[in-house]
Amino acid sequence: SWKEYRDALNGFYKLKNDFYKKKKEENKKAILSKTEICEKAEKLQNDTNWNETSKKLINLQKEWKKTGYVKGKLNDTLWNKFKKSCDTFFNSKKKHEKKLDLEKTKKIKSKNDIILSISNYKLDKDVKKNIQFIEDKISEWNKIGNTENTSKLNNNLTKTYNKLLASLKIDKQELTKIKSKFSIKLIENNAKELNNYKSILLEKIKVKQKEIDLFETNKSFLVSAKSNNSLRDQINKKIEKLIIETDQLKKELKLIKSS
């Protein structure tokens, strides 16, 4: 009986020792993991790569939860150290985003002020001065840079200055030329928009040229028919109109290439 009792007792103490030994190892491992996470967070706390660093710190927070609890004051010490690094970064990020929001609001207000100044502009007797005024305002607009709703604001600006241009006594062809110049100037700092505009112009030129070729072909069938003089004249007028429109498109394309 004594032997059985001693064996049971020894078995119990062995299990107990193994349990606490395992706990000690787990605690040691948890401390090491938490310490490594703290060190990683400290290195990231002043990083200004906001989006990428946010993801890294969020992943570290997830890792922290998996490390388990560490017994004693050391757990609080490590947690406070880790939390401080996270708070330092996310507070800086919040300040940065607030600053960006203020800048965005300021930019949008500046652009709306330009639109308003064009709307309230009193025409000068000198047509060139009026055109120069619009061009200067577009230059101001471009200096402000991109904002939220850039396309919408650009459309509002275009509508506003086109309304002003419409009130000037300018030849229709010259007016088209000025509008094209301003449209290109408005997107001169945007390579993507310029390329899109260029593609549109090239496609339009291609379509116009096909129309010219088609009319020329149709006209060739009427050369020997005296009774078709009226129809031939109509075709010539259409061809002439298409040639003028094509030339205008080519001039626009040239403006893009020189911008």
LINLINJO-V990858 format. One line per field, one symbol per residue. ss: DSSP state (~ for helix, > for strand, _ for the rest). phi: phi as a letter, one per 20 degrees, with the letter a starting at -180 (. if undefined). burial: # if it has 24 or more other ideal C-beta (glycine too) atoms within 12 Angstrom, else .. A space follows every 50 residues. Layout:
ss: ???
phi: ???
burial: ???
This chain:
ss: _~~~~~~~~~~~~~~~~~~~~~~~~~~~~~~~~~~~~~~~~~~~_____~ ~~~~~~~~~~~~~~~~~_____~~~~~~~~~~~~~~~~~~~~~~~~~~~~ ~~~~~~~~~~~~~~~~~~~_______~~~~~~~~~~~~~~~~~~_____~ ~~~~~~~~~~~~~~~~_____~~~~~~~~~~~~~~~____~~~~~~~~~~ ~~~~~~~~~~~~~~~~~~~~_____~~~~~~~~~~~~~~~~~~~~~~~~~ ~~~~~~~~_
phi: .ffffffffffffffffffffffffffffffffffffgfffffefdfdeg fffgfffffffffgfffnedfnfgfffffffffffffgffffffffffff ffffffffffffffgffffefefefeffffffgffffffggfffnfcflg fffffffgffffffffeeecggffffffffffffffdfedgfffffffff fffffffffffffffffffffdgeeffdgfffffffffffffffffffff fffffffee
burial: .............................##.###.##.##..##.#... ..##.##..##..#..#..#.......##.###.##..##.##....... ......##.##..##..#..#........##.###.##..##.#..#..# ..##.###.###.##..#........############....##..##.. #...#..#...#..#...#...............#...#..#..##.### ###.##..#
